[in-house]
Amino acid sequence: MKFGVFYELQLPKPWGPDDELRLVQDALTQVELADRLGIDYAWAVEHHFLEEYSHCSASEVFLAAAAARTQRIRLGHGIRQVIANYNHPARTAEAIAMLDLVSKGRAEFGIGEGATRLELGGFNIPAKEKRAMSLEAAEQIANMMVMTPYPGYEGRSFRMPCRNVLPKPVQKPHPPMWMACTNRETIKVAASNGLGALAFSFIDEAEARTWTQIYYDTIKSEACVPLGHSVNANIAMVSAFSLHADREEAVRRGMEGFEFFRFAISALVTNDAVPGRSRLFEQFQKEQGGGAIDATPAPPESLASAFEGSPGIGTPADFRAHIKQYQDAGVDQIILLQQAGRNRHEHICESLDLLARDVLPEFAERAADRDHRKADELAPHVEKALARKKRMAQLADADIPVVKASVARPIVNT
């Protein structure tokens, strides 16, 4: 089992003048701590215009800053918006390769498409076409990172002439590719394209077992035709996260942030929005009855009920049992939802320390053997999948088009 930390960079209102500065600097400090503690991944989203829910619109900058402050933790776009309206595919290929160079080969490349009208409408993306646009762009981004030169492309969602896209990444053929998934259908889409699955849904152990079964059955089937130039057979699932030796204190510290996260995901899709005038946290508090868990501790019976619904929040022993269930279900990585709502920086750091001291050692002992067994089991299926891929033809030197210099010539005065 691998572990990751996850950043939407949430900032509920009201906002103070330095709140965004403090938010970003605290998050970078947390990634630095996670690196020292032996946590495997740091994931950052890319969202646009989603006030309060996500202030992480330039994740490539955040991850580059994290790379400069860390040594071993892998740095993941979870996800990069790859549709050309958001980011031209050549710019994404350049950004991913540069992150890989800056981090000395630690980049992970998750792809996504966006779900809210604020984002899709802001970039004029037809909602019914976003999946096809995303997969089309992602395949060409992989080609750009591999081919010298990239032959050019005339597609449905973007076009580009022949160019050599630079720089090229350290990892060959390119950094591992992932896809954001929220249901059984998208789990199958990810596996069919040879992509790792970033499962950003909160599901129980039984459903996790179903998802992993669907995912790995598809990876092993003829339906798997890699979108990129490698197969990244991994499934990661997000979990609530708040640890303390006292279970009630873990719930008091972490439950409100987790519940705000779940509320906001739904509200941003189903509720109308007024740009610059969001009231997301205010609406959440009204729905919750007007009280904040951090300010007014709930009675023990409410805490027990909250714990049962969010097993990632509790004592280290609770969390070990929770993770063991997901490991037995076939999940490869748990992504910790620790920065959510108004969760406090010092509490996040204390939870990470507890995780490293009381949870990670048990799972780290068996990680290498598990990885080797899995790689051996999947090797023949991956080989067959890569053989099924239809690759873009590399241009012969004679066929590479010449880019003509400007017709206009400087006027020389005599």
Wavefront OBJ file of the C-alpha trace (Angstrom):
o trace
v 0.000 0.000 0.000
v 1.196 3.468 -0.955
v 0.045 6.709 0.673
v -0.488 10.173 -0.758
v -1.492 13.626 0.458
v -4.018 15.627 -1.538
v -4.498 19.359 -2.148
v -7.537 21.211 -3.430
v -6.322 24.254 -1.458
v -9.725 24.871 0.094
v -10.399 28.257 1.651
v -13.881 28.737 3.136
v -15.082 32.286 3.739
v -14.709 34.729 5.398
v -11.283 35.554 3.960
v -8.569 37.661 5.546
v -6.022 39.640 3.490
v -3.227 37.034 3.876
v -5.323 33.859 3.926
v -4.330 32.628 0.458
v -0.663 33.244 1.227
v -0.906 31.290 4.475
v -2.907 28.507 2.799
v -0.298 27.890 0.104
v 2.701 28.182 2.407
v 1.148 25.809 4.963
v 0.390 23.279 2.213
v 3.998 23.379 0.990
v 5.202 22.863 4.556
v 2.899 19.849 4.828
v 4.290 18.336 1.614
v 7.809 18.879 2.937
v 6.819 17.081 6.158
v 5.171 14.246 4.210
v 8.394 13.798 2.262
v 10.450 13.519 5.473
v 7.970 11.079 6.987
v 8.086 8.656 4.052
v 4.699 9.334 2.449
v 4.854 8.337 -1.206
v 2.839 10.905 -3.194
v 1.665 14.510 -3.106
v -1.280 15.254 -5.417
v -2.506 18.702 -6.458
v -5.647 19.453 -8.457
v -6.242 21.976 -11.205
v -9.534 23.798 -10.824
v -10.651 27.200 -12.038
v -13.103 29.742 -10.592
v -14.256 27.442 -7.745
v -14.230 29.918 -4.858
v -13.816 28.384 -1.400
v -13.661 24.834 -2.786
v -10.336 25.029 -4.665
v -7.813 27.828 -5.011
v -5.361 25.522 -6.822
v -5.639 26.814 -10.385
v -1.889 26.624 -11.196
v -0.885 23.252 -9.795
v 2.216 23.122 -11.985
v 3.613 26.069 -9.998
v 2.645 24.521 -6.655
v 4.223 21.176 -7.571
v 7.419 22.801 -8.831
v 7.738 24.646 -5.523
v 7.149 21.346 -3.712
v 9.841 19.690 -5.842
v 12.393 22.273 -4.690
v 11.595 21.528 -1.032
v 11.531 17.717 -1.182
v 13.758 14.786 -2.058
v 11.779 11.585 -2.669
v 8.001 12.132 -2.595
v 6.375 11.756 -6.011
v 4.585 14.861 -7.297
v 1.303 14.310 -9.054
v -1.095 16.328 -11.124
v -4.298 14.967 -9.686
v -5.416 16.184 -12.166
v -4.216 18.442 -15.018
v -7.033 19.820 -17.169
v -5.877 18.533 -20.560
v -8.637 19.754 -22.896
v -7.114 22.282 -25.294
v -9.489 25.057 -24.191
v -7.937 24.875 -20.701
v -4.325 24.161 -21.669
v -2.995 23.590 -25.168
v -1.660 20.003 -25.301
v 1.828 21.192 -26.240
v 1.919 23.413 -23.140
v 0.845 20.484 -20.980
v 3.541 18.241 -22.477
v 6.119 20.954 -21.787
v 4.898 21.519 -18.218
v 4.841 17.812 -17.294
v 8.321 17.248 -18.742
v 9.698 20.318 -16.966
v 8.255 19.151 -13.637
v 9.896 15.781 -14.231
v 13.249 17.480 -14.853
v 12.937 19.836 -11.881
v 11.997 16.951 -9.573
v 14.610 14.533 -11.014
v 12.033 12.079 -12.298
v 9.251 12.293 -9.705
v 6.351 13.598 -11.820
v 2.983 11.831 -12.117
v 0.501 12.920 -14.779
v -3.205 12.642 -14.023
v -5.680 13.745 -16.677
v -9.134 15.220 -16.223
v -11.899 17.152 -17.908
v -13.798 19.227 -15.335
v -17.413 18.842 -14.215
v -18.807 22.224 -13.182
v -20.487 24.830 -15.348
v -18.183 27.437 -13.823
v -15.186 25.709 -15.387
v -16.668 24.233 -18.557
v -18.587 27.399 -19.405
v -15.631 29.591 -18.494
v -13.538 27.894 -21.172
v -16.386 27.255 -23.654
v -16.225 23.450 -23.399
v -19.350 21.467 -24.449
v -20.242 19.231 -21.500
v -21.296 16.334 -23.738
v -17.954 16.338 -25.562
v -15.559 16.792 -22.649
v -14.643 13.113 -22.188
v -13.755 12.619 -25.845
v -11.850 15.928 -25.897
v -9.889 14.943 -22.805
v -8.829 11.515 -24.072
v -7.948 12.908 -27.507
v -5.703 15.573 -25.995
v -4.093 13.196 -23.486
v -3.044 10.728 -26.182
v -1.368 13.495 -28.155
v 0.348 14.877 -25.048
v 1.923 11.451 -24.534
v 3.029 11.429 -28.177
v 4.565 14.900 -27.797
v 6.668 13.741 -24.834
v 7.958 10.725 -26.772
v 8.367 11.741 -30.425
v 11.171 13.804 -32.031
v 9.723 15.701 -33.774
v 6.015 15.453 -33.035
v 4.497 14.980 -36.535
v 1.523 17.303 -35.997
v -2.165 16.595 -35.585
v -5.520 17.434 -37.141
v -8.191 16.382 -34.663
v -11.687 17.150 -33.458
v -10.723 19.371 -30.539
v -7.383 20.849 -31.585
v -4.846 20.979 -34.390
v -1.128 21.570 -34.409
v 1.657 21.532 -37.038
v 4.825 19.452 -36.815
v 7.089 20.701 -34.013
v 9.644 19.231 -31.644
v 8.042 19.650 -28.205
v 10.680 20.375 -25.564
v 11.897 19.528 -23.009
v 11.587 15.735 -22.838
v 10.918 14.078 -19.458
v 13.433 12.117 -17.395
v 11.102 9.123 -17.038
v 10.832 7.051 -20.178
v 8.744 6.838 -22.203
v 6.948 9.486 -20.079
v 5.745 9.959 -16.481
v 3.024 7.537 -15.305
v -0.416 8.565 -16.518
v -3.609 8.507 -14.432
v -7.257 9.455 -14.907
v -9.744 10.945 -12.445
v -12.571 8.467 -11.754
v -15.829 8.864 -9.839
v -17.820 5.711 -10.659
v -17.614 2.185 -12.091
v -17.902 3.471 -15.663
v -14.894 5.769 -15.419
v -12.891 3.067 -13.610
v -13.384 0.904 -16.707
v -12.485 3.792 -19.034
v -9.210 4.327 -17.174
v -8.296 0.639 -17.336
v -9.285 0.388 -21.014
v -6.763 3.139 -21.741
v -3.992 1.681 -19.570
v -4.235 4.585 -17.118
v -3.969 4.553 -13.356
v -7.298 5.267 -11.653
v -7.522 8.214 -9.256
v -10.810 7.333 -7.585
v -12.086 10.573 -6.096
v -15.186 9.071 -4.486
v -15.810 7.985 -0.917
v -16.840 4.327 -1.036
v -16.904 1.452 1.403
v -14.697 -1.641 1.342
v -17.244 -3.755 -0.555
v -17.587 -1.198 -3.360
v -13.804 -0.721 -3.420
v -13.452 -4.453 -4.028
v -15.903 -4.212 -6.940
v -14.026 -1.267 -8.452
v -10.641 -2.981 -8.231
v -12.105 -6.162 -9.739
v -13.496 -4.193 -12.691
v -10.237 -2.293 -13.073
v -7.837 -5.238 -13.067
v -10.135 -7.512 -15.099
v -10.124 -4.803 -17.782
v -6.330 -4.297 -17.584
v -5.928 -8.039 -18.229
v -8.415 -8.105 -21.106
v -8.211 -7.289 -24.800
v -10.185 -4.123 -24.045
v -6.999 -2.536 -22.666
v -5.376 -0.497 -25.417
v -2.931 2.018 -23.898
v -3.591 5.675 -24.567
v 0.024 6.499 -23.652
v 3.245 4.609 -24.341
v 3.164 2.634 -21.097
v 0.578 0.989 -18.844
v 0.199 2.378 -15.336
v -1.781 -0.395 -13.620
v -2.641 1.224 -10.300
v -5.808 2.197 -8.480
v -5.753 4.930 -5.831
v -8.690 5.892 -3.627
v -9.267 8.978 -1.527
v -10.041 8.651 2.184
v -11.044 11.029 4.936
v -8.097 11.568 7.270
v -7.726 12.909 10.785
v -5.764 10.999 13.447
v -5.483 11.453 17.190
v -4.918 9.121 20.124
v -8.393 10.216 21.322
v -11.001 9.227 18.730
v -13.411 11.970 19.733
v -10.684 14.576 19.284
v -9.836 13.183 15.824
v -13.497 13.573 14.843
v -13.724 17.063 16.356
v -10.661 18.166 14.405
v -11.402 16.559 11.052
v -15.074 15.845 10.519
v -16.267 19.340 9.655
v -13.638 19.715 6.916
v -14.504 16.327 5.454
v -18.229 17.056 5.474
v -17.627 20.461 3.850
v -15.605 18.750 1.121
v -18.450 16.344 0.374
v -21.051 19.118 0.491
v -19.073 21.378 -1.844
v -18.532 18.702 -4.498
v -22.287 18.320 -4.874
v -23.189 21.993 -4.467
v -20.823 23.181 -7.188
v -22.506 20.886 -9.701
v -26.147 21.288 -8.642
v -26.409 24.847 -7.289
v -26.360 28.165 -9.126
v -23.255 30.306 -8.576
v -22.553 34.050 -8.626
v -18.881 34.682 -9.521
v -17.054 36.624 -6.848
v -19.946 36.283 -4.393
v -19.763 32.657 -3.278
v -21.481 31.621 -0.047
v -20.443 27.978 -0.066
v -19.336 27.625 3.558
v -22.255 29.696 4.787
v -24.659 27.398 2.932
v -22.867 24.364 4.345
v -23.211 25.646 7.908
v -26.920 26.306 7.417
v -27.401 22.767 6.123
v -25.474 21.438 9.115
v -27.670 23.335 11.540
v -25.558 26.446 11.977
v -22.802 24.990 14.211
v -19.144 24.266 13.487
v -17.776 21.030 14.947
v -14.460 22.687 15.804
v -16.202 25.393 17.837
v -18.890 23.326 19.546
v -17.942 19.699 20.276
v -20.755 17.299 19.498
v -22.081 14.869 22.100
v -20.415 11.424 22.231
v -23.265 9.656 20.418
v -22.951 12.045 17.446
v -19.194 11.521 17.366
v -19.642 7.759 17.299
v -22.078 8.051 14.394
v -19.711 10.353 12.505
v -16.813 7.935 13.023
v -18.790 5.018 11.641
v -19.533 6.988 8.469
v -15.931 8.171 7.984
v -13.507 5.428 9.046
v -10.453 7.429 7.970
v -11.058 9.683 10.962
v -10.107 8.203 14.339
v -7.168 6.649 16.163
v -4.118 5.101 14.476
v -5.542 1.662 15.297
v -8.827 2.620 13.596
v -6.918 3.815 10.563
v -4.782 0.670 10.327
v -7.939 -1.459 10.251
v -9.479 0.853 7.637
v -6.431 0.674 5.364
v -6.110 -3.087 5.780
v -9.625 -3.490 4.394
v -8.755 -1.418 1.323
v -5.467 -3.254 0.832
v -7.295 -6.593 0.971
v -9.745 -5.205 -1.599
v -6.864 -4.642 -4.029
v -6.403 -0.872 -3.691
v -2.815 0.222 -4.400
v -2.762 3.694 -2.843
v -4.741 5.626 -0.246
v -4.903 9.371 -0.886
v -5.360 11.231 2.394
v -7.913 14.044 2.393
v -6.286 16.094 5.142
v -6.517 19.665 3.800
v -10.265 20.292 3.688
v -12.586 23.016 4.893
v -11.105 24.785 7.891
v -8.877 21.930 9.050
v -5.988 23.518 10.911
v -2.392 23.297 9.742
v -1.041 22.132 13.106
v -3.672 19.397 13.324
v -2.818 18.177 9.825
v 0.866 17.974 10.721
v 0.098 16.110 13.959
v -2.030 13.595 12.040
v 0.754 13.017 9.520
v 3.254 12.466 12.332
v 0.940 9.885 13.941
v 0.469 8.150 10.597
v 4.222 7.859 10.085
v 4.878 6.615 13.599
v 1.974 4.247 14.196
v 0.639 3.171 10.777
v 3.173 3.363 7.931
v 5.739 0.863 9.286
v 3.262 -2.023 9.195
v 2.422 -1.444 5.532
v 5.932 -0.489 4.401
v 7.297 -3.880 5.485
v 5.238 -5.720 2.863
v 5.129 -3.067 0.126
v 8.141 -4.227 -1.917
v 7.049 -7.875 -2.019
v 3.540 -6.876 -3.000
v 4.842 -4.657 -5.805
v 7.077 -7.440 -7.180
v 4.268 -10.016 -7.157
v 1.912 -7.614 -8.864
v 4.454 -6.670 -11.542
v 5.167 -10.332 -12.324
v 1.454 -11.151 -12.550
v 0.658 -8.220 -14.863
v 3.780 -8.327 -17.077
v 2.335 -10.589 -19.820
v -0.928 -8.626 -19.900
v 0.918 -5.304 -20.156
v 3.062 -6.654 -22.974
v -0.015 -7.720 -24.921
v -1.740 -4.397 -24.270
v 1.213 -2.413 -25.596
v 1.284 -4.630 -28.686
v -2.332 -3.631 -29.390
v -1.552 0.092 -29.368
v -1.705 1.866 -32.726
v 1.234 4.240 -32.665
v 1.591 7.501 -34.533
v 4.130 7.076 -37.313
v 7.442 8.850 -36.876
v 8.340 11.083 -39.821
v 11.357 10.233 -41.933
v 13.871 13.065 -42.146
v 12.867 13.770 -45.733
v 9.224 14.157 -44.682
v 9.771 16.633 -41.855
v 8.318 19.908 -43.146
v 10.573 22.921 -43.373
v 9.299 25.891 -41.391
v 9.901 28.827 -43.686
v 11.512 31.960 -42.354
v 9.541 35.185 -42.452
v 9.013 36.540 -45.955
v 9.653 40.061 -44.734
v 13.317 41.027 -44.749
v 14.946 43.877 -42.854
v 15.480 47.050 -44.850
v 19.155 47.967 -45.055
v 19.844 51.694 -45.344
v 22.712 52.631 -47.676
l 1 2 3 4 5 6 7 8 9 10 11 12 13 14 15 16 17 18 19 20 21 22 23 24 25 26 27 28 29 30 31 32 33 34 35 36 37 38 39 40 41 42 43 44 45 46 47 48 49 50 51 52 53 54 55 56 57 58 59 60 61 62 63 64 65 66 67 68 69 70 71 72 73 74 75 76 77 78 79 80 81 82 83 84 85 86 87 88 89 90 91 92 93 94 95 96 97 98 99 100 101 102 103 104 105 106 107 108 109 110 111 112 113 114 115 116 117 118 119 120 121 122 123 124 125 126 127 128 129 130 131 132 133 134 135 136 137 138 139 140 141 142 143 144 145 146 147 148 149 150 151 152 153 154 155 156 157 158 159 160 161 162 163 164 165 166 167 168 169 170 171 172 173 174 175 176 177 178 179 180 181 182 183 184 185 186 187 188 189 190 191 192 193 194 195 196 197 198 199 200 201 202 203 204 205 206 207 208 209 210 211 212 213 214 215 216 217 218 219 220 221 222 223 224 225 226 227 228 229 230 231 232 233 234 235 236 237 238 239 240 241 242 243 244 245 246 247 248 249 250 251 252 253 254 255 256 257 258 259 260 261 262 263 264 265 266 267 268 269 270 271 272 273 274 275 276 277 278 279 280 281 282 283 284 285 286 287 288 289 290 291 292 293 294 295 296 297 298 299 300 301 302 303 304 305 306 307 308 309 310 311 312 313 314 315 316 317 318 319 320 321 322 323 324 325 326 327 328 329 330 331 332 333 334 335 336 337 338 339 340 341 342 343 344 345 346 347 348 349 350 351 352 353 354 355 356 357 358 359 360 361 362 363 364 365 366 367 368 369 370 371 372 373 374 375 376 377 378 379 380 381 382 383 384 385 386 387 388 389 390 391 392 393 394 395 396 397 398 399 400 401 402 403 404 405 406 407 408 409 410 411 412 413 414
